């Protein structure tokens, strides 16, 4: 059974390191045993980033979203909408923001 992930980064945050960040995402996903389905790149100011990433994670049946770091999220905050369905794993520092458990989901909006 495969466990799936998608990668995400923001072009304006990665800048000249875009390819390096993609390689780091691929490497970490592989090391953790995820089958990386795609890497998506957005520019700054994407409308409702949490919802967009949530929809992509659902479409790819991803258990996790791998990002270079929280700076790639608006205001450096991992979107709750995304954590409702997937873990978020940062490359630097290597950390996992666990998806929100079923028991707590009813208390979030």
N, C-alpha and C positions, 0 to 999 in steps of 0.2 A: 504494500500500500504506500503510495507516495503522499508526502505532505507538500503542499504548494505554497509559494510565496511570490509576491511581486516586489519589484524595487521601485523606489520613488526618489526623485531629486528635483531641485529647483535650479534651472539654468543660471539664474542670476547669482545664486549662492555658490554654486560650484565654479562658475567662471571658467578660467583656463584649466581647471582640474576636473572638468566634466568626465573625460575618459578615465582618469584615475579613480574618480568616485564610482563610476560604473563597474570597474574592475574590482574595487573593494566590496561593493554590494554583492557581485557575483561570487567572490571568494568566500565571504562570510556566510552567504546562504548555502553554498555547497558544503562548507565545513560543518554547518549546523544540521545538515541533512535535508535541506529543503530543495525541491525542484523549482527553480526560478522560472516563472512563466513569461515574464516581460519586465522591462524597466520603463517607467513612464517619467517624462520630464515635463514640468510645467514652468511657466514664467511667473514672475511675482504677480500678485493681485488676482490669482485665479478665483473665480466665483465659488464660494462655499467649498473650499478645499477638502474639508472633512467629508462632505457628502460625495464629492467626486471620487475621492480615494476609496470610500466605502463602496460605492457602486462598482468601481473597478475590481476591488477585492472580491466582491460577491460574484461578478461576472467570471473571474478567473478561479473561483472557488479557493481563494488564497487563505491560508491559516495565519499568515504573517505578511507584514509589509516591512521591507528592509530599507533603511535610509542612512545616508552618511552621518547625520546628526540632527538634533532637534532644531537647529538653525534653519532647516529646510521647511519647517512648519511656520505658519503665521505666528509672530510674536514668540517663537521658540516653544510653543505649547502643542503637545500631541493632541489631535482632535478627538474628543469624546465619541463623536459619531463613528469614527474609525475603530476605536477601542471596543465598541459594542460588538464587533464581529471578527476582529483580528488582533493578534499581538503586533506590536510595533517594536522592531529591533534596530537599534542604532549601531553603526560601525564604530564611531568614536565619540564618546567612550562606548565600549561594547556593553550594551544594556538592553534588557527586554522589558517593555511596558506591557504587562499582561492584559489580555482582553478582559473586559468587565464581566464578571460572573453572572449567570442567569438570575441568581437571587437578587442582585443589585440593579439589574437592568430596569426594573419597573420604577425605580426612584430617579432615574435620569431622564432628561428631556432631550 
